[in-house]
Amino acid sequence: MSKDPTEFVSMKMKRLVEEASQVRYIPGGALKIYFRSANTLLRQSRLYMKENDLVNAYKFYMRYATLAIEKLPSHPDYKKPEHKAGRNELLKNTKEVLNEIAALKPILEDRFRQIAEKEIAEDEARYRSMQKPESSPRPLPPLQQTYVPYENWNLAEQLKDLPSNKFTYNNNSIHEEQSYRSVEYPGISMRNQSDGYTYPSVEMPTIGISTSTQIKYSPELPPKVKYEPPQLPPKPNEYMSTTYNSTVPYNIPNVESIHKSEPEFAAFTEGGEGLRKNLETCGVLFGSLARNVFSISTLIIPKQTATSDTCTMTNEEELIDYAEERGLIMLGWIHTHPSQTCFMSSMDLHTHSSYQVISPEAIAIVCAPRHDPNFGIFRLTNPPGLQIVLGCTERGFHPHKSDLPIDKNIVDQGHVILEKNMELNVIDLR
């Protein structure tokens, strides 16, 4: 990050404008559709404002302004009388959008400046802490080392300063003082009382010791009883037949034994009718924004023409009117591959680019009932996929040359969460 807050703010604002300028526009496209797309951008901007997501609100307002001020006035049908109402609405909304952009810009600049200043302060504090001289550690007390040379080493000399164990001799028997015992065992007399057995005294033969100084030794203590826990009862039968791999924790099942159920989109294949006729079917996904999360709630199937590998909507205005009346946001589309595998063709990529350039969160669902996997959820990579497809002018099926992936399947990558308990309204406009 730049150490200059002004430079950092300028860089962030420039990046926002660059992202907002990526608006899909083909001069030959239907002008009504572009008017509808502009309304969608405005609606999403307002929703982001409501969510207090000012960065995305600014981006979507800028997209609206780019489309309304830079792109659409150059459309060949823009000044035709039949588009007067749409043109007037566009211009009226443009005034609101420009006012919002003007109000948001200083707020975002101030926010980016605070971020820059905070990071600079943290960097400086970290640098100062590294430059501080370390406080001198307390000197350790000198170690009391005892070095005994091997030569002239005398055991008695080394032991003379050690504390005595204070043995006392009494009645020809030896007893260690109680204060030195860490574990107390019962004496002989106590054992006699506890187990009822009388331990005889045994006279040891004298070994070069005069009779007057002969010591009588009590017999050795019996060996300590080994304390071992009792054997556990045998395991119940249901555990006896189970074996576990020592490398896998016993309470975690092997991965191979887990059946991962995938969501089915069988309802969308209309009981197999499109599959039997070998015709593609397409629909558009709509939903809402709440707490910075988009939720798909509605699938609208518009009027369309289809072949075995293409599908084209024929009355987009009706679909957009229906969604606008209900305040729905366009979040992507879905189509079937009745005979092909689950992938995005070059034509699919071009179709999806028009969704993703308006809403970066837009997804494309592909259903391939005859194959495994039977469905996938895709997005264009950004970069480079979105930019490559938007810059491509070829028509029909064609390759896109790129060393990096243009699209990616995002089923298990966190962008999309599949929720089985959510309701989905299917609206068929055919």
Steps between C-alpha positions, in 0.01 A plus 500: 500500500618850421622697802324809365127503601412732209658261251322204660160675479560593136594141414189354671260744332661441161457125544131542587440704184684241287287217639182700446586575138479131400146516362397257229371699205436393138373786281270265309327368814137581578481845659209396723718232655766758581242725663397201715863423583547859614197468728648179645827683573312782671297260712815316613669831583211595726508160669873534571434844648234347723753235610756778567736336249623832363779359284266278297234772492755738348607236245143433385415871480812545287392212273163663454665832413738330255211328322269804501753771411775328299346194332129535422497846334706344217240225440347529148143491641561735793328807348206318343156622618392156626780513758415846635345368824797272572743778416326748732500249787869433441585871512288559810669215686841618379459821701435297816798277425740791448386658827562172686844464341590855603384432859675163529837602357625712797367241748696221331810718463489576873453130580797398282710778656422370851601150393829631360577710810421211732732266313776763495464552877514124559811469281674783687413352840635165387818664375553691828453184704768330294744791554461506881813377685429184685493543879801328654395173659546440871829325578442141597642384834829318456462130462634298791697250304690222671787363305669195643829400338542135438846489660525509880123465528393390850147376569514567872620854434210563261239360735607671820297816430181321398216492756477186702205263449471491880467126552440396861584164641249365746449150632742355245275615212540789258224758447510799267338812639141553378574851377711359216234265365308595189286184502412317819473124507371310806762367735540136590286528815218660301515224242472242776178664612356540155555161337511272805831349404792497746832571335781315685828659587793352312847506642763577241839328534780716628754611246812595687306708752534449872200363690467816702436707189292245304191655335171317468329574168129493458389287205468667160166662421282294273496624138259783423168395364467589133199714446361424156156610385255215448449376146230682308194296406489383138372753246146464375462306176424802283847642577689174469451480124605860433857572397654843464786627295764623740571801277138624513334622824234247598217751513555639147362287215712427198447748217396217269207413726349851492222544245488863398153581370492764228204729431283394211358734240261239359203736535658735252523229233118499492452130559741417218305670217793711380728202551281276281482762225875569532435874541671745733291696751609824668378718783610808693580506873372785716524579870569763761781652704500492881794541740740506206382155384311435177231231523343345190125469552346496152559317172326659200477295179443745212371439149782341302615310193731201539712240322705211634787734593358856506222689675390859430251714694246671273319742732747636755291814563217292649743323733663824617161668551389210720819520710493880533140503621603269785830672581709195403870516413639298208763262643581272209351236276453125462481274196504131410734287290264217396773289339833668576712497815499769769713789372478857368522529121643810334145624433411436865801708605385791283148476642629494856734796449196727453373388844832514685599842366177645644520302827843353595321244724298354208524124448427255217349158583532219245285184528622189315254222604665227289846545651688503829536760642147592398528868591756773549512864611735722300645852489747671271840554658573867563765542378549377232180322388253789517734736315581242229135420428391866505774582250412209268297589187462148356158338469385139520714227661867597508805455724628768736878497517638545849775343709283550809149362570221714356224351714486288815256266673427652842276234657725443805709819505302722740354746246170308496331320789240238406210515746244220461244657733457823301186540291534562126214650303491380139319740264439370147425783254475275195 
